[in-house]
Amino acid sequence: MARRNGGFIGQDGLDAPDEPTGVSASGGIDTIVDVSFTAPTNVGSAEITSFHVQDGTGAHSASGSSSPISVTGLTTSTNYTFNVFAINPFGHSAPSDATNSASPTASRAVFSGGLGRSNPANTIDYVSIGTTANALDFGDLTSASNASSGTVASSTRALILKTGHDQVSDDIDYITIATTGNSSSFGEISYAARNVTGLSNGTRGIFGGGESKDNIEYVTIASTGNSTNFGDLIGSELNGGSTCASPTRGLFVGGASSNVIQYVTIASTGNASDFGDLTNTNNFRTSGLSNNTRGVIAGSTNAADNIIEYVTIASTGNATDFGDLLANQDEMGSTANATRGLFAGGSEATYAPSRVIQYITIGSTGNASDFGDLISPTDNSRGRSSVNGTSNAHGGLS
């Protein structure tokens, strides 16, 4: 068997691969750093079977078959460097050069618009999802919106469709989530309707439904521009419904006088398919959030419910009871990171506007807990405080 010049300590060091090159680290959301590298040309006496990434302290590591590899379990705002090893059946390479320093960024939720039918707001608030606290000022939308749905996001950018209860618009704004400031124009969807919903997988945003509409449209979040046709919903009941998503599948949930859940495959255009049902039959102005695997739906104007339900996104089927909100609520802004979901604002049963933010642990059923408050809303004759919500974590998708 040929002897090799590369290699480090293994079963036979000279037949192990050379070390990877071109290593670099990029901070992700919450506990994650992504490490990129180039595989060595000299693979030793057998093909490389895997790569191993280890931080400079040896306390955190991960393995994978190709670049990049995500290292999890890290501490937010703490700098880390990493080395990468190539592995074949004879052993592992010498360590690569150390990467640059990188640190995870805390997941940030943004809540926009709100207030009532006749006085929509242009304000944007933000919070860090992992820590309970009151919201801080982020900036302003290009124009006012009282939407409680119609937001999509990547790990860096949020898109806000400014349409809501008694408000018809086809305008999409965008913000850079990590940087406070006012929004900019992104483009338009091809139809204008009230109560249009939005979901995303971190790269593609999908808008669907609205009053008397069965349209589904999509955009590429990183590129400004108008939407493109995706397909059709099963029916036009998705007026005031909500959404959930995994990296591959998006759910459109409920709507006025509807308990239907339907799904699409986000990366592939096409019509929606039946998923299952919610327990309620009237799910107008519900709020939905999700992590990689579980979708959670809460509230509605069905006597302003306090019900929370959940589904497993990868498996079709009916919803299951999760717990209760702090109060009967509808039209809340909602978003999540990989572990925690937030519901913000909305209206209570008396149409009194709410600035309360409440949270749940997505993986564990149970009632919501108090998180903090949005910046104060303004009341009007109906008192609605309809709010949009999204985040740079988007349930751990990005």
NUMIMAR-95997 format. One line per 8 residues: their letters; for each residue y, x, z of C-alpha. Coordinates in nm, 4 decimals. Layout:
! residues N
a = Y X Z | ... .
***
This chain:
! residues 398
marrnggf = 0.0000 0.0000 0.0000 | 0.3430 0.1339 -0.0901 | 0.5536 0.2745 0.1916 | 0.9132 0.1603 0.2179 | 1.2290 0.3359 0.3299 | 1.3691 0.0290 0.4997 | 1.2595 -0.1405 0.8129 | 1.2814 -0.1252 1.1866 .
igqdglda = 1.0411 -0.1899 1.4717 | 0.7509 -0.4190 1.3798 | 0.3815 -0.4011 1.3076 | 0.4638 -0.1334 1.0500 | 0.8314 -0.0496 1.0505 | 0.8413 0.1253 0.7133 | 0.6983 -0.1819 0.5401 | 0.9487 -0.4242 0.6970 .
pdeptgvs = 1.2586 -0.5334 0.5015 | 1.5983 -0.3690 0.4924 | 1.8705 -0.5403 0.6959 | 2.0816 -0.8256 0.5502 | 2.4316 -0.7421 0.4317 | 2.7615 -0.9238 0.3845 | 2.7344 -1.0977 0.7201 | 3.0107 -1.3336 0.8382 .
asggidti = 3.0556 -1.6052 1.0993 | 3.2505 -1.9306 1.0803 | 3.3268 -2.1522 1.3786 | 3.1923 -2.5068 1.3615 | 3.2503 -2.8146 1.5745 | 3.1763 -2.8246 1.9506 | 2.8793 -2.5873 2.0105 | 2.8130 -2.4532 1.6582 .
vdvsftap = 2.8876 -2.1335 1.4648 | 2.7568 -2.0887 1.1092 | 2.6412 -1.7378 1.0109 | 2.6283 -1.6392 0.6427 | 2.4633 -1.3300 0.4915 | 2.3111 -1.1758 0.1797 | 1.9357 -1.1118 0.1781 | 1.8349 -0.7466 0.1278 .
tnvgsaei = 1.7187 -0.6276 -0.2127 | 1.4445 -0.4158 -0.0552 | 1.2140 -0.6727 0.1072 | 0.9498 -0.4206 0.2180 | 0.5802 -0.4541 0.1392 | 0.5803 -0.8363 0.1483 | 0.8214 -1.1201 0.0799 | 1.0711 -1.2161 0.3504 .
tsfhvqdg = 0.9459 -1.5136 0.5497 | 1.2561 -1.5884 0.7583 | 1.5861 -1.4626 0.8946 | 1.6824 -1.4438 1.2619 | 2.0400 -1.4619 1.3931 | 2.1292 -1.3433 1.7427 | 2.4617 -1.3255 1.9221 | 2.5886 -1.0007 2.0705 .
tgahsasg = 2.4744 -1.0881 2.4226 | 2.1248 -1.1907 2.3153 | 2.1689 -1.5269 2.4861 | 2.1895 -1.7422 2.1714 | 1.9806 -1.7251 1.8558 | 1.8525 -1.9268 1.5618 | 1.6182 -1.8763 1.2667 | 1.6047 -2.0073 0.9126 .
ssspisvt = 1.4793 -1.9407 0.5627 | 1.8164 -1.8784 0.3966 | 2.1891 -1.8371 0.4478 | 2.3780 -1.9897 0.6257 | 2.2103 -2.0404 0.9626 | 2.3742 -2.2473 1.2373 | 2.3623 -2.1207 1.5945 | 2.3996 -2.4015 1.8498 .
glttstny = 2.4499 -2.4255 2.2257 | 2.7658 -2.2133 2.2236 | 3.0789 -2.2666 2.4321 | 3.3922 -2.4096 2.2726 | 3.6846 -2.1660 2.2290 | 3.4648 -1.8652 2.3203 | 3.4387 -1.5808 2.0679 | 3.0952 -1.4645 1.9506 .
tfnvfain = 2.9648 -1.1972 1.7131 | 2.6194 -1.2037 1.5556 | 2.3576 -0.9778 1.3962 | 2.1065 -1.0939 1.1364 | 1.7455 -0.9693 1.0968 | 1.5177 -1.0145 0.7949 | 1.1484 -1.0744 0.8748 | 0.8299 -1.0306 0.6711 .
pfghsaps = 0.4608 -1.0102 0.7806 | 0.5024 -0.6378 0.8670 | 0.7928 -0.6855 1.1066 | 1.1676 -0.7284 1.1156 | 1.4499 -0.5244 0.9770 | 1.7088 -0.3241 1.1600 | 1.9978 -0.5468 1.2744 | 2.2709 -0.6113 1.0245 .
datnsasp = 2.6246 -0.5034 1.0980 | 2.7937 -0.7348 1.3463 | 2.9800 -1.0328 1.2054 | 3.3447 -1.1036 1.2674 | 3.4244 -1.2926 1.5876 | 3.4066 -1.6724 1.5618 | 3.4252 -1.9576 1.8104 | 3.3348 -2.3281 1.8009 .
tasravfs = 3.6230 -2.5757 1.7869 | 3.6344 -2.8800 2.0122 | 3.5688 -3.2060 1.8295 | 3.8914 -3.4017 1.7808 | 3.9241 -3.7771 1.7313 | 4.2274 -3.9283 1.5603 | 4.3347 -4.2925 1.5922 | 4.5941 -4.4318 1.3537 .
gglgrsnp = 4.7936 -4.7459 1.2911 | 4.7534 -5.0501 1.5085 | 4.9769 -5.3176 1.6593 | 4.9837 -5.6700 1.5231 | 4.9885 -5.8793 1.2101 | 5.3639 -5.8654 1.1537 | 5.4414 -5.5240 1.3023 | 5.1833 -5.2634 1.1940 .
antidyvs = 5.2360 -4.9075 1.3176 | 5.2517 -4.5711 1.1416 | 5.1555 -4.3679 1.4492 | 4.8605 -4.1268 1.4781 | 4.7161 -4.0293 1.8202 | 4.4471 -3.7727 1.9008 | 4.2058 -3.6733 2.1793 | 3.9323 -3.4147 2.2311 .
igttanal = 3.6065 -3.6138 2.2319 | 3.4273 -3.4018 2.4894 | 3.6908 -3.4384 2.7651 | 3.8296 -3.7606 2.9132 | 4.2109 -3.7822 2.8908 | 4.4967 -3.9880 2.7527 | 4.5824 -3.9550 2.3846 | 4.8535 -3.7248 2.2506 .
dfgdltsa = 5.0884 -3.7713 1.9563 | 4.9583 -3.6317 1.6249 | 5.2164 -3.7493 1.3697 | 5.2864 -4.0451 1.1410 | 5.1275 -4.2168 0.8422 | 5.3277 -4.2362 0.5185 | 5.3600 -4.6106 0.5869 | 5.2478 -4.8532 0.8568 .
snassgtv = 4.8921 -4.9832 0.8868 | 4.7150 -5.2270 1.1197 | 4.3685 -5.1346 0.9970 | 4.0645 -5.1211 1.2234 | 3.8375 -4.9707 0.9579 | 3.8594 -4.7752 0.6351 | 3.8543 -4.4146 0.7580 | 3.6319 -4.1293 0.6391 .
asstrali = 3.6284 -3.7611 0.7330 | 3.4950 -3.4115 0.6755 | 3.5000 -3.1299 0.9316 | 3.8616 -3.0585 0.8352 | 4.0197 -3.3648 0.6722 | 4.0502 -3.7356 0.7526 | 4.1263 -4.0064 0.4958 | 4.2880 -4.3292 0.6115 .
lktghdqv = 4.2818 -4.6405 0.3939 | 4.5803 -4.8447 0.5076 | 4.4392 -5.1942 0.4878 | 4.3562 -5.4221 0.7747 | 4.3910 -5.7691 0.9233 | 4.6566 -5.9595 0.7227 | 4.7389 -5.6380 0.5362 | 4.6398 -5.5645 0.1780 .
sddidyit = 4.6749 -5.2107 0.0441 | 4.4964 -4.9723 -0.1894 | 4.6716 -4.6591 -0.0546 | 4.4766 -4.3706 0.1018 | 4.6490 -4.1096 0.3229 | 4.5010 -3.7830 0.4473 | 4.5583 -3.5454 0.7368 | 4.4216 -3.2047 0.8343 .
iattgnss = 4.2518 -3.2957 1.1628 | 4.2953 -2.9625 1.3440 | 4.6690 -2.9470 1.2734 | 4.9117 -3.2076 1.4045 | 5.1613 -3.3441 1.1521 | 5.2384 -3.6362 0.9261 | 4.9937 -3.7650 0.6657 | 5.0152 -3.7136 0.2890 .
sfgeisya = 4.9137 -3.9332 -0.0036 | 4.5525 -3.8862 -0.1206 | 4.5126 -4.1512 -0.3926 | 4.4057 -4.5138 -0.4279 | 4.0948 -4.7277 -0.4316 | 4.0580 -4.9482 -0.7391 | 4.0952 -5.2774 -0.5519 | 4.3172 -5.4084 -0.2739 .
arnvtgls = 4.1749 -5.6297 -0.0008 | 4.2010 -5.6948 0.3696 | 3.9540 -5.5374 0.6135 | 3.7938 -5.2764 0.3849 | 3.5460 -5.0457 0.5657 | 3.4765 -4.6728 0.5298 | 3.1954 -4.4223 0.5994 | 3.1113 -4.0646 0.5027 .
ngtrgifg = 2.8539 -3.7849 0.5237 | 3.1088 -3.5071 0.5635 | 3.1702 -3.4476 0.1916 | 3.1757 -3.7918 0.0252 | 3.3737 -4.0879 0.1552 | 3.2664 -4.4426 0.0705 | 3.4844 -4.7534 0.0999 | 3.3290 -5.0980 0.0775 .
ggeskdni = 3.3782 -5.4692 0.1112 | 3.6832 -5.6500 0.2382 | 3.7739 -6.0151 0.2226 | 3.5821 -6.1793 -0.0669 | 3.4887 -5.8387 -0.2113 | 3.1481 -5.6805 -0.2806 | 3.2920 -5.3543 -0.4193 | 3.1717 -5.0096 -0.3112 .
eyvtiast = 3.3856 -4.7081 -0.4138 | 3.3634 -4.3366 -0.3365 | 3.5859 -4.0300 -0.3182 | 3.5260 -3.6580 -0.2659 | 3.7056 -3.5899 0.0615 | 3.8091 -3.2330 -0.0222 | 3.9787 -3.3377 -0.3491 | 4.2749 -3.5723 -0.3711 .
gnstnfgd = 4.2435 -3.8489 -0.6278 | 4.1549 -4.2114 -0.6876 | 3.8184 -4.3656 -0.6049 | 3.5230 -4.4103 -0.8421 | 3.2820 -4.7045 -0.8623 | 2.9676 -4.6605 -0.6496 | 2.7939 -5.0003 -0.6747 | 2.7957 -5.3428 -0.5096 .
ligselng = 2.7185 -5.4869 -0.1685 | 2.4498 -5.7538 -0.1364 | 2.7226 -6.0158 -0.0924 | 3.0891 -6.0496 -0.0145 | 3.0454 -6.1218 0.3578 | 3.1661 -5.7755 0.4668 | 3.5106 -5.9022 0.5710 | 3.5977 -5.7310 0.8968 .
gstcaspt = 3.2610 -5.5595 0.9283 | 3.1924 -5.2035 1.0396 | 2.9996 -4.8936 0.9307 | 2.7658 -4.6171 1.0514 | 2.6256 -4.3125 0.8706 | 2.3782 -4.0266 0.8871 | 2.3994 -3.7203 0.6589 | 2.2100 -3.9168 0.3914 .
rglfvgga = 2.2432 -4.2908 0.4567 | 2.5412 -4.5222 0.5120 | 2.5251 -4.8646 0.6769 | 2.7601 -5.1577 0.6190 | 2.7333 -5.3912 0.9162 | 2.8204 -5.7564 0.9801 | 3.1473 -5.9200 0.8867 | 3.2844 -6.2720 0.9185 .
ssnviqyv = 2.9978 -6.5202 0.9775 | 2.7412 -6.2500 0.8963 | 2.4802 -6.0552 1.0919 | 2.3510 -5.8672 0.7857 | 2.3091 -5.4879 0.7891 | 2.2812 -5.3196 0.4480 | 2.2518 -4.9551 0.3430 | 2.3246 -4.7096 0.0639 .
tiastgna = 2.2137 -4.3523 -0.0034 | 2.5473 -4.1734 0.0155 | 2.4797 -3.8991 -0.2401 | 2.3482 -4.1452 -0.5036 | 2.5512 -4.4245 -0.6571 | 2.3894 -4.7679 -0.6604 | 2.3866 -5.1114 -0.5028 | 2.3269 -5.1702 -0.1322 .
sdfgdltn = 1.9843 -5.2725 0.0045 | 1.8880 -5.4875 0.3026 | 1.8438 -5.2997 0.6317 | 1.8079 -5.5699 0.8996 | 2.0211 -5.7933 1.1230 | 2.2490 -5.7799 1.4250 | 2.1748 -6.0152 1.7145 | 2.5069 -6.2023 1.6709 .
tnnfrtsg = 2.5684 -6.4253 1.3700 | 2.9486 -6.3873 1.3659 | 3.0511 -6.0222 1.3600 | 3.4134 -6.0329 1.2468 | 3.6123 -5.7196 1.3366 | 3.3271 -5.5212 1.4888 | 3.3493 -5.1439 1.5367 | 3.0802 -4.8924 1.4409 .
lsnntrgv = 3.0117 -4.5247 1.5118 | 2.7141 -4.2916 1.4763 | 2.5601 -3.9517 1.5303 | 2.3035 -3.7962 1.2948 | 2.0346 -4.0494 1.3830 | 2.1693 -4.3556 1.5678 | 2.4310 -4.6128 1.4698 | 2.6154 -4.8098 1.7403 .
iagstnaa = 2.8074 -5.1343 1.6805 | 3.0358 -5.2988 1.9382 | 3.2653 -5.5961 1.9928 | 3.3756 -5.8772 1.7603 | 3.5999 -6.1840 1.7595 | 3.2995 -6.3994 1.8455 | 3.4837 -6.4914 2.1699 | 3.5851 -6.1219 2.1620 .
dniieyvt = 3.2395 -5.9960 2.2558 | 3.1659 -5.7042 2.4850 | 2.8222 -5.6532 2.3284 | 2.7056 -5.3068 2.2131 | 2.4005 -5.2808 1.9828 | 2.2266 -4.9906 1.8086 | 1.9975 -4.9075 1.5176 | 1.8032 -4.6001 1.4085 .
iastgnat = 1.9717 -4.5209 1.0764 | 1.6663 -4.3696 0.9038 | 1.4484 -4.6758 0.9787 | 1.5237 -5.0247 0.8515 | 1.5065 -5.2967 1.1166 | 1.7066 -5.5246 1.3428 | 1.9555 -5.4047 1.6018 | 1.8659 -5.3556 1.9690 .
dfgdllan = 2.0802 -5.4097 2.2791 | 2.2623 -5.0958 2.3965 | 2.4904 -5.2183 2.6786 | 2.8390 -5.3632 2.7294 | 3.1996 -5.2644 2.6685 | 3.4443 -5.2548 2.9595 | 3.5884 -5.5888 2.8411 | 3.5536 -5.8421 2.5602 .
qdemgsta = 3.7086 -5.6596 2.2675 | 3.7534 -5.6552 1.8893 | 3.9277 -5.4471 1.6184 | 3.8741 -5.1173 1.7991 | 3.9039 -4.7771 1.6376 | 3.5736 -4.5923 1.6745 | 3.4371 -4.2434 1.6154 | 3.1934 -3.9901 1.7605 .
natrglfa = 3.0687 -3.6363 1.7898 | 2.6988 -3.5510 1.8114 | 2.6609 -3.6886 2.1643 | 2.9572 -3.9091 2.2594 | 3.1080 -4.2173 2.0949 | 3.4627 -4.3476 2.1502 | 3.5982 -4.7012 2.1099 | 3.9782 -4.7264 2.1268 .
ggseatya = 4.2429 -4.9967 2.1337 | 4.1724 -5.3370 1.9898 | 4.2399 -5.6817 2.1322 | 4.1028 -5.8546 2.4354 | 3.9913 -6.2184 2.4450 | 4.3475 -6.3419 2.5117 | 4.4780 -6.1488 2.2048 | 4.6413 -5.9061 2.4463 .
psrviqyi = 4.6634 -5.5620 2.2824 | 4.4642 -5.2864 2.4483 | 4.5331 -4.9140 2.4556 | 4.2155 -4.8363 2.6496 | 3.9765 -4.5704 2.5159 | 3.6167 -4.6062 2.6369 | 3.3125 -4.3910 2.5722 | 2.9344 -4.4031 2.5548 .
tigstgna = 2.6609 -4.1405 2.5384 | 2.5041 -4.2247 2.2013 | 2.1511 -4.1062 2.2797 | 2.1271 -4.3119 2.6012 | 2.1644 -4.6880 2.6276 | 2.4106 -4.8129 2.8907 | 2.7555 -4.9584 2.9459 | 3.0792 -4.7970 2.8308 .
sdfgdlis = 3.2981 -4.5903 3.0670 | 3.6734 -4.5350 3.0797 | 3.7991 -4.2341 2.8796 | 4.1797 -4.2686 2.8907 | 4.4552 -4.4518 2.7021 | 4.6144 -4.4512 2.3604 | 4.9913 -4.4180 2.3390 | 5.1232 -4.7650 2.4248 .
ptdnsrgr = 5.0991 -5.0351 2.1544 | 5.3637 -5.3007 2.0860 | 5.2810 -5.6679 2.1261 | 5.3680 -5.9533 1.8905 | 5.2935 -6.3243 1.8564 | 4.9182 -6.2665 1.8181 | 4.9034 -5.9426 2.0124 | 4.6483 -5.7624 1.7974 .
ssvngtsn = 4.6228 -5.3872 1.8361 | 4.3953 -5.3041 1.5439 | 4.3292 -4.9287 1.5205 | 4.1617 -4.6841 1.2794 | 3.9418 -4.4059 1.4191 | 3.7645 -4.0956 1.2870 | 3.6962 -3.7329 1.3845 | 3.6238 -3.3839 1.2543 .
ahggls = 3.2783 -3.4007 1.4154 | 3.1841 -3.7325 1.2570 | 2.8768 -3.7660 1.4724 | 2.7726 -3.4062 1.4202 | 2.7508 -3.4453 1.0416 | 2.9949 -3.1661 0.9679 .
***
